[in-house]
Structure formats: structure tokens, C-alpha cells
């Protein structure tokens, strides 16, 4: 994952409502109507949040009859965690190890 991709996903995650949606989905797949019960905003607002989460590959969506079902994409969350851990630790993959001495 590039810095640009990580930055875009972190922007999506910077919204408290989206973090709460991810937390709710950590319990399992939910439909939009179940998610709406936990918030004081409208269905169009939920749709906006869900589009951001789906577009950033944080959430999977599928249709079940007339319902939209959502579930967490654990793979993307693991990638984010891995990339943040790389930034947090000095190791071979750290960008500082690719710089030549005296470049700073």
C-alpha cells in the first residue's frame, strides 16, 4: 500500500461516525436498516458514509433481496495496521533505510 493510498483511507477513517460503523460491523454483517438504528442521521447520510467505506475497500457490500448488507473487509484493515506498524518501527522496510547517508 502506498503512502497516497494509506492517506486516503486514513481520511475516510477520520470521521467518528465511520469509525463507529466499522466498530458495529466488527460484530458481523449488518443491513443498512440495522446500522441506522444506532445513529441520529438520515438514510442518505448513512449511504454517503457507506459509499466512502466501500470505495476505500474497508467494507464489502451485497444485496439480499431489497436490503443492502455490509461487512468488514478484514484484509484492508490488516493492511492498514501493517503499514502503520512499519511507520512506527525502524526496520528494513522503513523509508529511512532507503536513503543514502547525508541526504537529510
Residue, then its C-alpha position, 0 to 999 in steps of 0.5 A: x500500500x502506498x503512502x497516497x493510498x494509506x492517506x486516503x483511507x486514513x481520511x475516510x477513517x477520520x470521521x467518528x461516525x465511520x469509525x463507529x460503523x466499522x466498530x458495529x460491523x466488527x460484530x458481523x454483517x449488518x443491513x443498512x436498516x440495522x446500522x441506522x438504528x444506532x445513529x441520529x442521521x438520515x438514510x442518505x447520510x448513512x449511504x454517503x458514509x457507506x459509499x466512502x467505506x466501500x470505495x476505500x475497500x474497508x467494507x464489502x457490500x451485497x444485496x439480499x433481496x431489497x436490503x443492502x448488507x455490509x461487512x468488514x473487509x478484514x484484509x484492508x484493515x490488516x493492511x492498514x495496521x501493517x503499514x502503520x506498524x512499519x511507520x512506527x518501527x525502524x526496520x528494513x522496510x522503513x523509508x529511512x533505510x532507503x536513503x543514502x547517508x547525508x541526504x537529510 
